[in-house]
């Protein structure tokens, strides 16, 4: 995943802090809070097997995040993450797990090894 743009929330503009707040918001499934982190020129691109998406305004950002992190997911959690910084570029590696609610299947785990979020 690649995110570019400015940070809109005035409490902090340090890229590392913003990405940590993003991870916390996703873990809590607080999509309103996650979308509030994006500035007006933000662009979010998702590239995963079988599904790609691009969003560039608040409603589209909300829907994209809902489809990827919330829809048909029960017991969703961020099991761990690591941030690597180089200036304003932040690389995010995180491990996510959830149960697919639409399949009524037992808990399935997913490791998302190299998701990259870049703020410019």
NUGUVO-304440 format. One line per field, with one value per atom (N, C-alpha, C, CB): residue number from 1; residue in three letters; x, y, z. Coordinates in Angstrom, 2 decimals. Glycine has a CB too. Layout:
N
pos <- NUM ...
code <- ALA ...
x <- X ...
y <- Y ...
z <- Z ...
This chain:
120
pos <- 1 1 1 1 2 2 2 2 3 3 3 3 4 4 4 4 5 5 5 5 6 6 6 6 7 7 7 7 8 8 8 8 9 9 9 9 10 10 10 10 11 11 11 11 12 12 12 12 13 13 13 13 14 14 14 14 15 15 15 15 16 16 16 16 17 17 17 17 18 18 18 18 19 19 19 19 20 20 20 20 21 21 21 21 22 22 22 22 23 23 23 23 24 24 24 24 25 25 25 25 26 26 26 26 27 27 27 27 28 28 28 28 29 29 29 29 30 30 30 30 31 31 31 31 32 32 32 32 33 33 33 33 34 34 34 34 35 35 35 35 36 36 36 36 37 37 37 37 38 38 38 38 39 39 39 39 40 40 40 40 41 41 41 41 42 42 42 42 43 43 43 43 44 44 44 44 45 45 45 45 46 46 46 46 47 47 47 47 48 48 48 48 49 49 49 49 50 50 50 50 51 51 51 51 52 52 52 52 53 53 53 53 54 54 54 54 55 55 55 55 56 56 56 56 57 57 57 57 58 58 58 58 59 59 59 59 60 60 60 60 61 61 61 61 62 62 62 62 63 63 63 63 64 64 64 64 65 65 65 65 66 66 66 66 67 67 67 67 68 68 68 68 69 69 69 69 70 70 70 70 71 71 71 71 72 72 72 72 73 73 73 73 74 74 74 74 75 75 75 75 76 76 76 76 77 77 77 77 78 78 78 78 79 79 79 79 80 80 80 80 81 81 81 81 82 82 82 82 83 83 83 83 84 84 84 84 85 85 85 85 86 86 86 86 87 87 87 87 88 88 88 88 89 89 89 89 90 90 90 90 91 91 91 91 92 92 92 92 93 93 93 93 94 94 94 94 95 95 95 95 96 96 96 96 97 97 97 97 98 98 98 98 99 99 99 99 100 100 100 100 101 101 101 101 102 102 102 102 103 103 103 103 104 104 104 104 105 105 105 105 106 106 106 106 107 107 107 107 108 108 108 108 109 109 109 109 110 110 110 110 111 111 111 111 112 112 112 112 113 113 113 113 114 114 114 114 115 115 115 115 116 116 116 116 117 117 117 117 118 118 118 118 119 119 119 119 120 120 120 120
code <- UNK UNK UNK UNK UNK UNK UNK UNK UNK UNK UNK UNK UNK UNK UNK UNK UNK UNK UNK UNK UNK UNK UNK UNK UNK UNK UNK UNK UNK UNK UNK UNK UNK UNK UNK UNK UNK UNK UNK UNK UNK UNK UNK UNK UNK UNK UNK UNK UNK UNK UNK UNK UNK UNK UNK UNK UNK UNK UNK UNK UNK UNK UNK UNK UNK UNK UNK UNK UNK UNK UNK UNK UNK UNK UNK UNK UNK UNK UNK UNK UNK UNK UNK UNK UNK UNK UNK UNK UNK UNK UNK UNK UNK UNK UNK UNK UNK UNK UNK UNK UNK UNK UNK UNK UNK UNK UNK UNK UNK UNK UNK UNK UNK UNK UNK UNK UNK UNK UNK UNK UNK UNK UNK UNK UNK UNK UNK UNK UNK UNK UNK UNK UNK UNK UNK UNK UNK UNK UNK UNK UNK UNK UNK UNK UNK UNK UNK UNK UNK UNK UNK UNK UNK UNK UNK UNK UNK UNK UNK UNK UNK UNK UNK UNK UNK UNK UNK UNK UNK UNK UNK UNK UNK UNK UNK UNK UNK UNK UNK UNK UNK UNK UNK UNK UNK UNK UNK UNK UNK UNK UNK UNK UNK UNK UNK UNK UNK UNK UNK UNK UNK UNK UNK UNK UNK UNK UNK UNK UNK UNK UNK UNK UNK UNK UNK UNK UNK UNK UNK UNK UNK UNK UNK UNK UNK UNK UNK UNK UNK UNK UNK UNK UNK UNK UNK UNK UNK UNK UNK UNK UNK UNK UNK UNK UNK UNK UNK UNK UNK UNK UNK UNK UNK UNK UNK UNK UNK UNK UNK UNK UNK UNK UNK UNK UNK UNK UNK UNK UNK UNK UNK UNK UNK UNK UNK UNK UNK UNK UNK UNK UNK UNK UNK UNK UNK UNK UNK UNK UNK UNK UNK UNK UNK UNK UNK UNK UNK UNK UNK UNK UNK UNK UNK UNK UNK UNK UNK UNK UNK UNK UNK UNK UNK UNK UNK UNK UNK UNK UNK UNK UNK UNK UNK UNK UNK UNK UNK UNK UNK UNK UNK UNK UNK UNK UNK UNK UNK UNK UNK UNK UNK UNK UNK UNK UNK UNK UNK UNK UNK UNK UNK UNK UNK UNK UNK UNK UNK UNK UNK UNK UNK UNK UNK UNK UNK UNK UNK UNK UNK UNK UNK UNK UNK UNK UNK UNK UNK UNK UNK UNK UNK UNK UNK UNK UNK UNK UNK UNK UNK UNK UNK UNK UNK UNK UNK UNK UNK UNK UNK UNK UNK UNK UNK UNK UNK UNK UNK UNK UNK UNK UNK UNK UNK UNK UNK UNK UNK UNK UNK UNK UNK UNK UNK UNK UNK UNK UNK UNK UNK UNK UNK UNK UNK UNK UNK UNK UNK UNK UNK UNK UNK UNK UNK UNK UNK UNK UNK UNK UNK UNK UNK UNK UNK UNK UNK UNK UNK UNK UNK UNK UNK UNK UNK UNK UNK UNK UNK UNK UNK UNK UNK UNK UNK UNK UNK UNK UNK UNK UNK UNK
x <- 0.85 0.00 0.90 -0.97 0.52 1.30 0.35 2.05 0.71 -0.09 0.82 -0.70 0.33 1.08 0.17 1.66 0.75 -0.04 0.43 -1.51 -0.27 0.06 -0.82 -0.10 -0.41 -1.16 -2.08 -0.20 -3.34 -4.33 -4.48 -5.67 -4.35 -4.58 -3.49 -4.61 -3.85 -2.86 -2.10 -3.52 -2.48 -1.81 -0.38 -2.57 -0.05 1.33 1.47 1.76 2.60 2.86 4.11 3.00 4.69 5.84 5.36 6.52 5.97 5.50 5.40 6.42 6.38 6.35 5.13 7.65 4.84 3.68 2.37 3.67 2.29 1.08 0.86 1.16 1.91 1.77 1.39 3.08 1.96 1.56 0.09 2.45 -0.37 -1.80 -2.66 -2.06 -2.15 -2.84 -3.00 -2.07 -1.91 -1.95 -2.92 -0.53 -2.86 -3.79 -5.24 -3.47 -5.49 -6.85 -7.35 -6.91 -6.48 -6.87 -7.14 -5.76 -6.28 -6.47 -7.81 -5.33 -8.20 -9.48 -10.64 -9.40 -10.35 -11.31 -12.05 -12.32 -11.30 -11.80 -11.51 -11.13 -12.34 -12.07 -12.25 -12.99 -13.13 -13.26 -11.94 -14.43 -11.34 -10.06 -8.94 -9.71 -8.94 -7.93 -8.04 -8.07 -9.24 -9.44 -9.08 -10.89 -9.30 -8.96 -7.45 -9.46 -6.64 -5.19 -4.73 -4.50 -5.55 -5.18 -5.47 -5.92 -4.59 -4.80 -5.58 -3.46 -5.92 -6.75 -6.07 -7.15 -4.75 -4.07 -3.60 -2.88 -4.16 -3.74 -4.16 -4.32 -3.34 -3.63 -3.24 -2.86 -4.15 -3.90 -4.02 -4.89 -2.98 -2.98 -2.76 -1.90 -3.59 -3.46 -3.12 -4.76 -2.10 -1.71 -1.55 -0.40 -2.57 -2.54 -3.06 -3.39 -2.68 -3.16 -4.68 -2.64 -5.21 -6.64 -7.44 -7.17 -6.78 -7.53 -6.60 -8.32 -6.86 -6.14 -7.16 -5.29 -6.74 -7.64 -6.88 -8.51 -7.53 -6.96 -8.04 -6.41 -7.67 -8.62 -7.93 -9.20 -8.67 -8.05 -8.96 -7.59 -10.06 -10.88 -11.50 -11.99 -11.95 -12.36 -13.37 -12.95 -14.41 -15.40 -14.77 -16.61 -13.95 -13.29 -12.27 -12.60 -11.55 -10.60 -11.32 -9.83 -12.46 -13.24 -13.69 -14.46 -14.26 -14.75 -13.62 -15.47 -12.49 -11.36 -10.88 -10.21 -10.71 -10.26 -11.30 -9.98 -12.58 -13.64 -13.58 -15.03 -13.44 -13.39 -12.19 -13.40 -11.09 -9.87 -9.71 -8.68 -10.08 -9.80 -11.02 -9.18 -12.24 -13.41 -14.41 -14.09 -14.78 -15.85 -15.56 -16.03 -16.52 -16.44 -15.31 -16.25 -14.88 -13.80 -14.30 -12.55 -14.18 -14.46 -13.14 -15.49 -13.09 -11.91 -10.64 -11.74 -10.75 -9.61 -8.62 -10.08 -7.33 -6.33 -5.02 -6.08 -4.31 -2.93 -2.08 -2.60 -1.43 -0.67 0.72 -0.56 1.20 2.51 2.86 3.58 3.77 4.21 5.60 3.22 6.24 7.57 7.60 8.70 8.18 8.33 9.82 7.68 10.15 11.51 11.43 12.16 12.24 12.17 13.45 11.91 13.27 14.38 13.89 14.81 14.21 13.67 12.18 13.97 11.41 9.95 9.32 9.38 10.11 9.57 9.52 10.44 8.37 8.17 7.75 7.10 8.46 8.06 7.36 9.31 6.22 5.42 5.35 4.00 5.77 5.59 4.67 6.97 3.58 2.67 2.10 1.54 1.69 1.05 -0.39 1.80 -1.31 -2.74 -3.37 -3.42 -4.41 -5.17 -6.65 -4.69 -7.47 -8.91 -9.58 -9.40 -10.88 -11.72 -12.64 -12.54 -12.75 -13.64 -15.07 -13.28 -15.87 -17.24 -18.16 -17.78 -17.89 -18.80 -18.68 -18.54 -17.56 -17.36 -17.71 -15.93 -17.92 -18.21 -17.09 -19.56 -15.88 -14.74 -14.03 -13.76 -13.22 -12.44 -11.44 -11.72 -10.79 -9.82 -8.76 -9.17 -8.54 -7.50 -6.52 -8.08 -5.28 -4.27 -3.73 -3.14 -3.30 -2.66 -1.45 -3.64 -0.39 0.80 0.95 2.07 1.08 1.22 2.63 0.13 3.59 4.99 5.55 5.79 5.14 5.82 4.83 6.88 4.11 3.21 3.97 1.86 3.95 4.72 3.80 5.75 3.96 3.22 4.24 2.35 4.08 5.00 4.23 5.76 4.68 4.09 5.02 3.84 4.47 5.29 4.76 5.33
y <- -1.16 0.00 1.22 0.00 2.18 3.41 4.57 3.56 5.41 6.60 7.80 6.57 8.78 10.01 11.18 10.13 12.28 13.47 14.15 13.11 15.19 15.92 15.43 17.44 15.71 15.30 16.43 14.92 16.12 17.14 17.36 16.76 16.33 16.45 17.32 15.06 18.41 19.36 18.94 20.64 17.84 17.51 17.07 16.42 16.49 16.14 15.98 14.85 16.39 16.21 15.37 17.57 14.83 13.96 12.67 13.67 12.30 11.12 9.86 10.85 9.60 8.38 8.40 8.26 9.55 9.66 9.45 11.02 9.99 9.85 8.38 10.71 7.69 6.28 5.44 5.75 5.76 5.03 5.28 5.44 6.50 6.79 6.07 8.31 5.95 5.19 3.72 5.30 3.11 1.71 1.55 1.21 2.46 2.41 2.53 3.53 3.42 3.60 2.36 4.79 1.75 0.52 -0.59 0.08 -0.71 -1.75 -1.58 -1.69 -0.34 -0.06 -0.02 1.27 -0.16 -0.02 1.31 -1.18 2.35 3.72 4.38 4.53 4.08 4.58 6.08 3.90 6.68 8.14 8.77 8.61 8.22 8.73 8.50 8.08 7.35 7.05 8.03 5.60 8.23 9.12 10.56 9.05 10.95 12.31 12.58 12.54 11.53 11.70 12.17 10.40 11.98 12.33 13.80 11.44 14.41 15.77 15.77 16.48 16.95 17.05 16.53 18.47 16.44 15.95 14.50 16.84 13.77 12.40 11.46 11.91 10.45 9.40 8.08 9.62 7.13 5.82 4.78 5.52 4.00 2.93 1.60 3.16 0.62 -0.71 -1.66 -1.15 -2.45 -3.47 -4.79 -3.07 -5.61 -6.94 -7.93 -6.99 -9.20 -10.18 -10.21 -11.56 -10.09 -10.19 -8.92 -11.24 -7.85 -6.63 -5.44 -6.74 -4.46 -3.19 -2.09 -2.97 -1.01 0.11 1.40 -0.11 2.49 3.82 4.72 4.35 5.56 6.51 7.85 6.01 8.94 10.26 11.32 10.71 10.95 11.91 11.17 12.55 11.89 11.25 10.10 12.27 10.27 9.19 7.94 9.65 8.14 7.00 6.36 7.46 7.18 6.63 5.78 7.77 6.27 5.51 4.18 6.33 4.21 2.98 1.99 3.31 2.49 1.61 0.94 2.39 1.72 1.17 0.20 2.30 0.53 -0.36 -1.70 0.30 -1.64 -2.87 -3.73 -2.54 -3.10 -3.86 -4.31 -3.03 -3.47 -3.76 -4.16 -2.57 -3.90 -4.10 -5.08 -2.78 -4.89 -5.66 -7.16 -5.22 -7.92 -9.39 -9.87 -9.98 -9.04 -9.43 -9.36 -8.52 -10.46 -10.51 -10.71 -11.65 -10.32 -10.52 -9.99 -12.01 -8.84 -8.22 -7.69 -7.08 -7.91 -7.33 -7.06 -8.26 -6.07 -5.81 -6.53 -4.24 -7.60 -8.44 -7.89 -9.84 -7.03 -6.42 -5.59 -7.48 -4.65 -3.85 -3.29 -2.70 -2.90 -2.30 -1.14 -3.35 -0.02 1.14 1.38 2.40 1.64 2.00 3.36 0.93 4.30 5.67 6.04 6.65 6.81 7.43 8.82 6.58 9.81 11.15 11.13 11.67 11.64 11.63 10.37 12.83 9.46 8.20 7.17 7.68 6.54 5.54 4.23 6.01 3.15 1.82 1.14 0.97 0.54 -0.13 -1.61 0.48 -2.43 -3.88 -4.25 -4.66 -4.92 -5.29 -6.68 -4.29 -7.29 -8.60 -8.41 -9.62 -8.85 -8.71 -10.09 -7.88 -10.20 -11.45 -11.12 -12.36 -12.05 -11.89 -13.22 -10.78 -13.25 -14.38 -13.85 -14.99 -14.59 -14.20 -14.48 -14.95 -13.45 -13.63 -14.16 -12.32 -13.87 -14.31 -15.80 -13.53 -16.41 -17.84 -18.69 -18.11 -18.07 -18.76 -19.74 -19.48 -19.35 -20.24 -19.91 -20.14 -20.84 -20.54 -19.43 -21.79 -18.99 -17.89 -18.23 -17.59 -17.30 -17.40 -16.27 -17.34 -16.53 -15.50 -15.01 -16.01 -13.78 -13.21 -12.42 -12.31 -12.61 -11.80 -10.88 -12.68 -9.61 -8.62 -8.08 -7.48 -8.73 -8.44 -7.12 -9.47 -6.55 -5.33 -4.33 -5.65 -3.70 -2.63 -1.32 -2.65 -0.45 0.78 1.98 0.86 2.84 4.09 5.21 4.22 6.08 7.17 8.48 7.04 9.39 10.72 11.68 11.15 12.50 13.51 14.88 13.26
z <- 0.00 0.00 0.00 1.21 -0.76 -0.80 -0.55 -2.16 0.39 0.66 0.47 2.11 -0.26 -0.41 -0.09 -1.84 0.31 0.59 1.85 0.71 2.22 3.44 4.57 3.23 5.78 6.96 7.36 8.12 7.53 7.84 9.34 7.25 10.16 11.60 12.22 12.27 12.90 13.39 14.65 13.65 15.32 16.58 16.38 17.29 15.27 14.95 13.45 15.68 12.95 11.52 11.29 10.83 12.37 12.21 11.54 13.58 10.41 9.67 10.52 8.51 11.37 12.20 13.13 13.04 13.74 14.63 13.87 15.32 12.67 11.87 11.50 10.59 11.09 10.72 11.95 10.09 13.11 14.32 14.66 15.51 14.47 14.69 13.66 14.63 12.43 11.39 11.82 10.03 12.27 12.70 13.87 13.10 14.84 15.98 15.52 16.98 14.56 14.04 13.31 13.11 12.52 11.82 12.83 10.81 13.84 14.87 15.57 15.91 15.82 16.47 15.48 17.22 14.21 13.12 13.20 13.15 13.56 13.61 12.26 14.80 11.28 9.93 9.82 8.94 10.60 10.58 11.03 11.49 12.09 12.57 11.57 13.88 10.91 9.89 8.73 9.39 8.23 7.09 7.46 6.59 8.71 9.15 9.10 10.57 9.05 8.97 7.59 9.32 6.58 5.21 4.91 4.22 4.15 3.68 2.38 3.51 1.88 0.68 -0.58 0.48 -0.61 -1.81 -1.66 -2.12 -0.69 -0.42 -1.55 0.91 -1.77 -2.74 -2.09 -4.10 -2.03 -1.43 -2.53 -0.25 -2.72 -3.71 -2.99 -4.80 -3.29 -2.72 -3.85 -1.97 -3.65 -4.64 -3.90 -5.40 -3.98 -3.38 -4.41 -2.06 -4.30 -5.27 -5.34 -4.92 -6.52 -6.74 -6.49 -5.90 -6.04 -5.78 -5.72 -4.47 -6.53 -6.50 -6.31 -7.80 -5.69 -5.50 -5.36 -4.28 -5.75 -5.62 -5.07 -7.00 -4.11 -3.54 -3.37 -2.18 -3.61 -3.50 -2.91 -4.84 -2.28 -1.53 -0.35 -2.44 0.69 1.95 1.80 2.84 1.01 0.88 0.26 0.04 -0.75 -1.41 -0.47 -2.71 0.31 1.28 2.32 1.98 2.79 3.77 3.19 4.23 1.99 1.36 1.08 0.06 0.61 0.34 1.63 -0.33 2.69 3.97 4.54 4.97 4.39 4.88 4.13 4.70 2.82 2.03 2.34 0.58 2.68 2.91 4.36 2.52 5.33 6.73 7.57 7.34 7.11 7.97 7.37 8.25 6.12 5.50 5.56 4.04 6.04 6.15 7.06 4.78 7.98 8.89 10.34 8.69 11.04 12.47 13.20 12.82 14.43 15.27 14.60 15.60 13.96 13.28 14.30 12.33 14.05 14.94 14.20 16.12 14.71 14.29 15.32 14.19 14.91 15.84 16.13 15.31 15.27 15.47 14.25 15.74 14.44 13.30 13.56 13.01 12.48 12.55 11.57 12.23 12.01 11.15 10.90 11.79 9.65 9.27 8.60 8.33 9.07 8.56 7.83 9.69 6.77 6.03 5.66 4.75 6.49 6.29 6.53 4.87 5.57 5.69 5.12 4.99 4.56 4.03 5.16 2.84 5.30 6.34 5.68 7.38 6.01 5.57 6.74 5.08 6.47 7.49 7.17 7.57 8.12 8.03 9.17 8.09 8.83 9.90 9.68 10.02 10.79 10.77 11.21 11.70 10.37 10.62 10.73 9.50 11.53 11.57 11.71 12.74 11.24 11.31 10.98 10.35 11.18 10.78 9.69 12.01 8.62 7.52 7.94 6.20 8.16 8.63 7.55 9.17 6.30 5.24 4.96 3.97 5.33 5.09 6.30 4.68 7.42 8.66 8.98 8.57 8.66 8.86 10.16 7.68 10.64 11.84 11.56 12.35 12.60 12.48 11.45 13.83 10.55 9.54 9.80 8.08 9.64 9.85 8.53 10.72 8.53 7.35 7.80 6.54 7.12 7.36 6.17 7.58 6.43 5.37 5.48 5.48 4.83 5.13 4.67 4.58 3.62 3.18 2.62 2.13 3.50 3.10 3.30 3.93 2.33 2.42 2.39 1.29 3.36 3.40 3.30 4.71 2.36 2.18 2.25 0.84 3.09 3.17 2.46 4.65 1.62 0.92 1.19 -0.59
